[in-house]
Amino acid sequence: MAATTPATLTARALLLDMDGTLVNSDAVVERCWRRWAQRQGLDADAVLQVVHGRQGYATMAVLLPDRPMEQNYADNRVMLAEETADLDGVVPVPGAPAFMAALAELPHALVTSATEPLARARMTAVALPMPETRVTAEQVGASKPDPEGFLKGAAELGFAPADCIVFEDSEAGIQAGRAAGMRVVGVGPRAAALAPDVHVADLTRLRVGPAADGSILLTVLP
């Protein structure tokens, strides 16, 4: 469904990715992964095609399948420290402040491949509230595109997967949402070619509020 097509969806809860969905951190991600790619002798542009949505160690395993996983975990710890310290160019996705404000009293959770410190640093940098319910990298055993994070988020909110809508920007994230049995709103240019249930360029044309029956009413404006 194109961004210009009006749509109305109902849900019991919304599950929100962070990077690329609420926060534009592409500048930091590109800087850090280009440095890593150079150290590994990999083509940086090719690396950047697969980094979004996954935890770092999982991306490294895709790119260097024969490398011991212990080295991926070690590099990931270095990467996380670099990303948490580097907030230059981190900005909110257009419409994110109003969108998050509208969700304040509605069931929602953050489901991110970032760690808790990284998520808190980026959400604070763009003045977005941290959802009370959140599933970060430390809380899952498998990275997106595994559905574990979204299923855990739904369970913590107390709703069935079919009653939840996922907001995602990346291929790995959209695959995770679908694998969890949830509908997916794709946000931003990466999501446009991935056939989410609804696609929006950003969050400016989304309106969200309570429905009469207590569910969440999500409207995509033309």
C-alpha positions in Angstrom: 0.0 0.0 0.0 1.6 3.3 -1.1 2.3 6.1 1.3 -0.1 8.3 -0.6 -3.0 5.8 -0.1 -5.2 6.5 2.9 -5.5 3.6 5.3 -7.0 2.9 8.6 -5.8 0.1 10.8 -6.7 -1.0 14.3 -4.5 -2.7 16.9 -4.2 -3.4 20.6 -0.6 -2.5 20.7 2.2 -1.0 18.6 5.8 -2.3 18.6 8.3 0.2 17.5 11.8 -0.3 16.0 14.1 2.6 16.8 16.9 3.2 14.2 15.4 4.3 10.9 11.9 4.3 12.4 12.0 6.8 15.2 15.6 8.0 15.1 17.7 8.6 12.0 21.1 7.4 13.0 22.4 6.6 9.5 25.3 9.0 9.7 26.7 7.2 12.8 26.0 3.8 11.5 27.8 4.5 8.2 30.9 6.0 9.9 31.3 3.1 12.3 30.7 0.3 9.8 32.9 1.9 7.1 35.7 1.9 9.7 35.0 -1.8 10.5 34.8 -2.7 6.8 38.1 -1.1 6.1 39.7 -3.1 9.0 38.3 -6.3 7.5 39.3 -5.5 3.9 35.6 -5.5 2.8 33.8 -3.2 0.4 32.1 -0.6 2.7 29.2 0.1 0.3 28.4 -3.7 0.2 28.6 -3.9 4.0 26.2 -1.0 4.4 23.6 -2.9 2.3 23.2 -5.5 5.1 23.8 -3.8 8.4 20.4 -2.3 9.1 18.1 -4.0 11.5 20.4 -6.7 12.8 22.5 -6.7 15.9 26.2 -6.1 15.0 27.4 -9.6 15.7 24.7 -11.1 13.4 25.7 -8.7 10.6 29.3 -9.7 11.0 28.4 -13.4 10.8 26.6 -12.8 7.5 29.6 -10.9 6.1 32.3 -13.2 7.4 30.6 -16.6 7.7 33.8 -18.5 8.4 35.0 -16.2 11.2 34.7 -17.5 14.8 31.6 -16.1 16.5 33.7 -15.0 19.5 35.4 -12.5 17.3 32.1 -11.2 16.1 31.0 -10.7 19.7 34.3 -8.9 20.5 34.0 -6.6 17.5 30.4 -5.9 18.3 31.3 -4.7 21.8 33.8 -2.3 20.3 31.2 -1.2 17.7 28.5 -0.6 20.4 30.9 1.6 22.4 31.7 3.6 19.3 28.1 4.1 18.4 27.0 5.0 21.9 29.6 7.7 22.1 29.0 9.1 18.7 25.7 11.1 18.5 26.8 13.5 15.7 24.1 13.7 13.1 21.5 11.7 15.1 18.1 13.3 14.5 14.5 12.3 14.9 12.6 10.8 12.0 10.2 13.5 10.8 7.0 13.3 12.8 8.5 11.1 15.5 8.0 13.6 18.4 4.2 14.1 17.7 3.8 10.4 17.1 5.4 9.4 20.4 3.4 12.0 22.2 0.2 10.6 20.8 1.2 7.1 22.0 1.9 8.2 25.6 -1.2 6.6 27.1 -1.5 3.8 24.6 0.0 0.3 24.7 3.4 0.4 22.9 6.9 -1.0 23.2 10.3 -0.3 21.8 11.8 -3.4 20.1 15.3 -2.6 19.0 18.5 -4.4 18.1 20.3 -1.7 20.0 21.5 -2.2 23.6 19.8 -0.4 26.4 22.6 2.2 26.7 22.7 2.8 23.0 18.9 3.1 22.8 18.8 5.5 25.7 21.6 7.6 24.3 19.9 8.0 20.9 16.4 8.6 22.2 17.7 11.2 24.6 19.8 12.9 21.9 16.6 13.5 19.9 14.4 14.2 22.9 12.1 11.3 22.4 10.6 9.5 25.5 11.8 6.0 26.2 8.8 3.6 26.2 8.3 2.0 29.6 8.1 -1.4 27.9 11.2 -2.1 25.7 13.0 -5.1 24.4 16.7 -4.4 23.7 19.6 -6.5 22.5 20.4 -7.7 26.0 16.9 -9.3 26.4 16.9 -11.6 23.3 18.9 -14.7 22.3 18.5 -14.1 18.6 18.7 -11.0 16.4 16.2 -9.8 13.9 15.1 -11.3 11.5 14.2 -13.8 14.2 10.8 -12.8 15.6 11.9 -13.3 19.3 12.0 -9.6 20.1 8.6 -8.7 18.7 7.0 -11.8 20.3 8.5 -10.8 23.6 7.3 -7.2 23.3 3.8 -8.4 22.6 3.9 -10.8 25.6 5.2 -8.1 27.9 2.3 -5.8 26.9 -0.2 -8.7 27.3 -1.5 -8.9 23.7 -1.6 -11.6 21.0 0.8 -11.1 18.1 -2.1 -10.8 15.7 -3.3 -7.8 17.7 0.0 -5.9 17.3 1.3 -3.7 14.5 5.1 -3.4 14.0 6.8 -0.2 12.8 10.1 -1.0 10.9 12.5 0.3 8.3 14.7 -2.6 7.5 14.5 -5.9 5.7 15.5 -7.8 8.8 13.0 -6.0 10.9 10.1 -6.4 8.5 10.9 -10.1 8.1 10.9 -10.4 11.9 7.5 -8.7 12.2 6.0 -11.0 9.6 7.5 -14.1 11.2 5.9 -13.0 14.5 2.5 -13.0 12.8 2.1 -9.2 13.0 1.1 -6.5 10.5 3.9 -4.2 9.5 4.0 -0.5 8.8 7.2 0.2 6.8 8.9 3.5 7.5 11.3 5.3 5.2 13.1 4.5 1.9 14.6 1.1 2.9 11.1 -0.2 3.6 9.5 0.9 0.3 10.6 -2.1 -1.7 9.9 -4.7 1.0 6.1 -5.0 0.6 5.0 -4.0 4.2 1.3 -3.9 4.8 1.5 -0.1 4.7 4.4 2.1 3.7 5.0 5.7 4.8 8.0 8.0 3.9 8.2 9.1 7.5 5.8 9.6 10.5 4.4 13.0 9.6 1.2 11.6 8.0 0.3 9.1 10.7 -2.4 9.8 13.2 -2.9 7.6 16.2 -5.4 7.6 19.0 -7.8 5.5 21.1 -10.8 3.9 19.4 -14.2 3.7 21.1 -13.7 0.0 21.9 -10.4 0.7 23.6 -8.2 -0.4 20.7 -5.7 1.8 18.9 -6.8 3.5 15.7 -4.0 4.2 13.3 -4.8 6.4 10.3 -2.4 7.0 7.3 -3.3 10.3 5.7 -3.0 10.8 1.9 
